[in-house]
Amino acid sequence: MKDKLKIGILGTGARGVDCFGQILKNRDDVEIAALCDTNSVRRRAAAEILNITPNLYASVDEMTAIEKLDAVIITTKDSEHYICAKKALLAGWNVLVDKPLATKAADGKELIELAKKVGKTLMIGFNLRHSPVLMRLKELIDQGTLGRIFIAENREFYDGGRTYMSRWNRFFESTGGLWIHKASHDFDIFNWLLGFPKPLRVSSFAAVNVLDKKHLPFELEPGKTPGPGCNTCPYQDKCQDKWILDDNAMKLWGEEAVAEDGYIKNLCMYTSEKDNHDNGLAMVEYENDIKVSLFETFIGSKSDRIYTIVGDKAIAEVSLMNRRITITPRWGGEIVTYEVPYVEGTHGGADPALVETFCKVIRGEITVNSTAEHGLLATALGQAAEMSRRQHRMVEMSEIL
Ligand SMILES: NC(=O)c1ccc[n+]([C@@H]2O[C@H](COP(=O)([O-])OP(=O)(O)OC[C@H]3O[C@@H](n4cnc5c(N)ncnc54)[C@H](O)[C@@H]3O)[C@@H](O)[C@H]2O)c1
């Protein structure tokens, strides 16, 4: 094996530290050579939490001017993915962009052209593609178990999603909307499971129906204002949704970090300003009469993705959380249930597997499975769903791609 891969991380927040930082740090074949974050407290705290001594940078420009890296992983907020990926590619680095590829399809297209021009890998961090449950489902579909698929749905319940309303994730400007930020994963999984049929048109409805000022889950008391963050909120004892950051998290998100850029990680999810949704429904019509629907809600304590996929030979029902796939044949016969074994690691083992793939790709041992083109397609579907919900109309994919 050649020398250790020198990898940098751009954006040392939750994903940069708790996911990729921890995974890379525990690999023998990788050196985390550089960390970059616009917030000086966070980049220093990241090095401390990971117990490493990389070079630290305040901007992608500083980092690209000095570092010689094999690759960089981009875990900034979504709206910075495009510019960070562009500069990293121009520096001659291979790039793994955590989802989404970009917040606009046009930016994604430009990145794909640039990666081709500079001859570097641009991979998209669709970790769900590495989920053992979805990989087993894909195998069953590819073996023809379901036959010709014509309708599918995914109902996503995400408890952690309520914290979107506390962070930059609540704004369209930072994300391109949650149909891109969150659902690009899910659109990609449909595309992949179905064998990448061409999407034709998209409709969606979405809104904030619970996580707003009108629906505070406690009575306000005179002279007591909720927030700003949960750690200092006077209603901590009454709020079932409070998100208290522990001492380790406060190294990244405490007062000193907030003083620098005003980013309060656990802003009150009810009173915060926002223009993204807390629940919604999107539908896509593909070529060959294939239809899918995606339901997502960030209300409630349940977290799961529950799929139903119907083909002309059988129906598959899947719970990602319970790691269970049930196949019911069309004309009766044996109903088969597959229990997929537990795998260690964040997102059901999907994140370490994603990093393993990326390392092999940059060593030239395998080709990319989740390509930037797949990232573009998912971003474009999310963009269409955002247009649909905001403009109250069905959107043709030809308007975007
Ligand atoms: N694949 C998944 O399952 C998954 C899960 C969560 C988040 N994500 C993605 O990971 C990314 C990061 O999300 P997060 O929750 O870790 O966010 P975060 O807010 O915790 O961290 C983002 C960090 O990026 C820094 N930053 C912002 N702009 C920067 C720039 N231009 N240069 C350098 N640093 C910059 C911020 O200061 C912050 O420290 C997002 O794109 C998100 O969509 C993916």
The ligand as an SDF file (V2000), in Angstrom:
LIG
                    3D

 44 48  0  0  0  0  0  0  0  0999 V2000
  -24.9330   12.2690    5.1150 N   0  0  0  0  0  0  0  0  0  0  0  0
  -25.5570   12.4960    6.2520 C   0  0  0  0  0  0  0  0  0  0  0  0
  -26.1670   11.6200    6.8290 O   0  0  0  0  0  0  0  0  0  0  0  0
  -25.5100   13.8590    6.8420 C   0  0  0  0  0  0  0  0  0  0  0  0
  -26.0040   14.0850    8.1380 C   0  0  0  0  0  0  0  0  0  0  0  0
  -25.9180   15.3740    8.6570 C   0  0  0  0  0  0  0  0  0  0  0  0
  -25.3660   16.3890    7.9060 C   0  0  0  0  0  0  0  0  0  0  0  0
  -24.8990   16.1250    6.6420 N   0  0  0  0  0  0  0  0  0  0  0  0
  -24.2770   17.1980    5.8460 C   0  0  0  0  0  0  0  0  0  0  0  0
  -23.0370   17.5240    6.4760 O   0  0  0  0  0  0  0  0  0  0  0  0
  -22.7620   18.9170    6.2870 C   0  0  0  0  0  0  0  0  0  0  0  0
  -22.4210   19.5290    7.6260 C   0  0  0  0  0  0  0  0  0  0  0  0
  -23.5290   19.4420    8.4940 O   0  0  0  0  0  0  0  0  0  0  0  0
  -23.3130   19.5890   10.0560 P   0  0  0  0  0  0  0  0  0  0  0  0
  -24.5840   19.1930   10.6960 O   0  0  0  0  0  0  0  0  0  0  0  0
  -22.0500   18.9420   10.4570 O   0  0  0  0  0  0  0  0  0  0  0  0
  -23.1630   21.1780   10.1840 O   0  0  0  0  0  0  0  0  0  0  0  0
  -22.4840   22.0000   11.3820 P   0  0  0  0  0  0  0  0  0  0  0  0
  -23.1450   23.2960   11.4140 O   0  0  0  0  0  0  0  0  0  0  0  0
  -22.4500   21.1570   12.6140 O   0  0  0  0  0  0  0  0  0  0  0  0
  -20.9740   22.1790   10.8720 O   0  0  0  0  0  0  0  0  0  0  0  0
  -20.6490   22.9380    9.7400 C   0  0  0  0  0  0  0  0  0  0  0  0
  -19.3220   23.6080    9.9980 C   0  0  0  0  0  0  0  0  0  0  0  0
  -18.8750   24.2190    8.7710 O   0  0  0  0  0  0  0  0  0  0  0  0
  -18.2780   25.4470    9.0890 C   0  0  0  0  0  0  0  0  0  0  0  0
  -18.2750   26.2600    7.8660 N   0  0  0  0  0  0  0  0  0  0  0  0
  -19.3200   26.8860    7.2760 C   0  0  0  0  0  0  0  0  0  0  0  0
  -18.9190   27.4680    6.1300 N   0  0  0  0  0  0  0  0  0  0  0  0
  -17.5950   27.1960    5.9910 C   0  0  0  0  0  0  0  0  0  0  0  0
  -16.6260   27.4920    4.9930 C   0  0  0  0  0  0  0  0  0  0  0  0
  -16.9420   28.2070    3.9170 N   0  0  0  0  0  0  0  0  0  0  0  0
  -15.3790   27.0480    5.1680 N   0  0  0  0  0  0  0  0  0  0  0  0
  -15.0340   26.3320    6.2620 C   0  0  0  0  0  0  0  0  0  0  0  0
  -15.9210   26.0070    7.2360 N   0  0  0  0  0  0  0  0  0  0  0  0
  -17.1880   26.4210    7.0980 C   0  0  0  0  0  0  0  0  0  0  0  0
  -19.1130   26.0070   10.2210 C   0  0  0  0  0  0  0  0  0  0  0  0
  -18.4220   26.9800   10.9530 O   0  0  0  0  0  0  0  0  0  0  0  0
  -19.3900   24.7410   11.0200 C   0  0  0  0  0  0  0  0  0  0  0  0
  -18.4140   24.5230   12.0140 O   0  0  0  0  0  0  0  0  0  0  0  0
  -24.0000   19.5090    5.6320 C   0  0  0  0  0  0  0  0  0  0  0  0
  -23.7780   19.6960    4.2680 O   0  0  0  0  0  0  0  0  0  0  0  0
  -25.0710   18.4720    5.8290 C   0  0  0  0  0  0  0  0  0  0  0  0
  -26.0070   18.4440    4.7700 O   0  0  0  0  0  0  0  0  0  0  0  0
  -24.9300   14.8880    6.1260 C   0  0  0  0  0  0  0  0  0  0  0  0
  1  2  1  0
  2  3  2  0
  2  4  1  0
  4  5  1  0
  4 44  2  0
  5  6  2  0
  6  7  1  0
  7  8  2  0
  8  9  1  0
  8 44  1  0
  9 10  1  0
  9 42  1  0
 10 11  1  0
 11 12  1  0
 11 40  1  0
 12 13  1  0
 13 14  1  0
 14 15  2  0
 14 16  1  0
 14 17  1  0
 17 18  1  0
 18 19  2  0
 18 20  1  0
 18 21  1  0
 21 22  1  0
 22 23  1  0
 23 24  1  0
 23 38  1  0
 24 25  1  0
 25 26  1  0
 25 36  1  0
 26 27  1  0
 26 35  1  0
 27 28  2  0
 28 29  1  0
 29 30  1  0
 29 35  2  0
 30 31  1  0
 30 32  2  0
 32 33  1  0
 33 34  2  0
 34 35  1  0
 36 37  1  0
 36 38  1  0
 38 39  1  0
 40 41  1  0
 40 42  1  0
 42 43  1  0
M  CHG  2   8   1  16  -1
M  END
$$$$
